[in-house]
Amino acid sequence: MTKSSEAKLAYAREYRAKHGEKCRAACRAYHAAHKEELSAKARAYGKIYRATHKQQLSAKGKANWAARREYYSLRHKAYYESHKEQWKAYDYAHREQIRHKNIRRKYGLSPEQFNALWQSQGEVCSICKKPECDGRRPHVDHDHASGQVRSILCGRCNRALGLIDDDPQIALGMAEYLRRYARSAADN
């Protein structure tokens, strides 16, 4: 640092020490008058910073989480135990809202779109044609590769598709297997 810059820094410190409240008041007034402009600049800077430092921020967040994992876990368990009954009551009272929120988050379907799709199928499963074969609400079936919603199924049919990994060859093999043993059972 040069002598002149050191002198300027010393003067600034001395001035702030003497007139600190006046400086803070002027700063607060400026921020109040330019709140929107400063917020927009801060958001823009934050976006740029996060984009250029993505890996460092991710590593820092993961390291922080790993270092405090036990603390977070114990804190969450304690909070859950002390509020368990409230959560259960809330979940029970708002189960339809929670269900629609999850469907919107997972599949991008609004309640109106879900109901329209369900009604277009005649309110039956697309595979077994039963209204509620397992006594539960219908499930949204989607392609795991693309995320595209295919139709609405009952829980059993949806699980069956998942168990065969949506493979048509396995489904055809299963159908042939059932036909073969249905014929041999009818012959006996």
FENNORZI-V447752 format. One record per pair of residues at least 12 apart in sequence whose C-alpha atoms are under 6 Angstrom apart, sorted by the first residue. I is the first residue (numbers start at 1). GAP is how many residues later the second one is. D is the distance in Angstrom with one decimal. If there is no record, write none. Layout:
i->I gap->GAP d->D
i->I gap->GAP d->D
This chain:
i->125 gap->28 d->4.4
i->125 gap->29 d->5.3
i->126 gap->27 d->5.7
i->138 gap->15 d->5.7
i->138 gap->16 d->4.8
i->139 gap->13 d->5.5
i->139 gap->14 d->5.2
i->139 gap->15 d->5.8
i->139 gap->16 d->6.0
i->140 gap->12 d->4.6
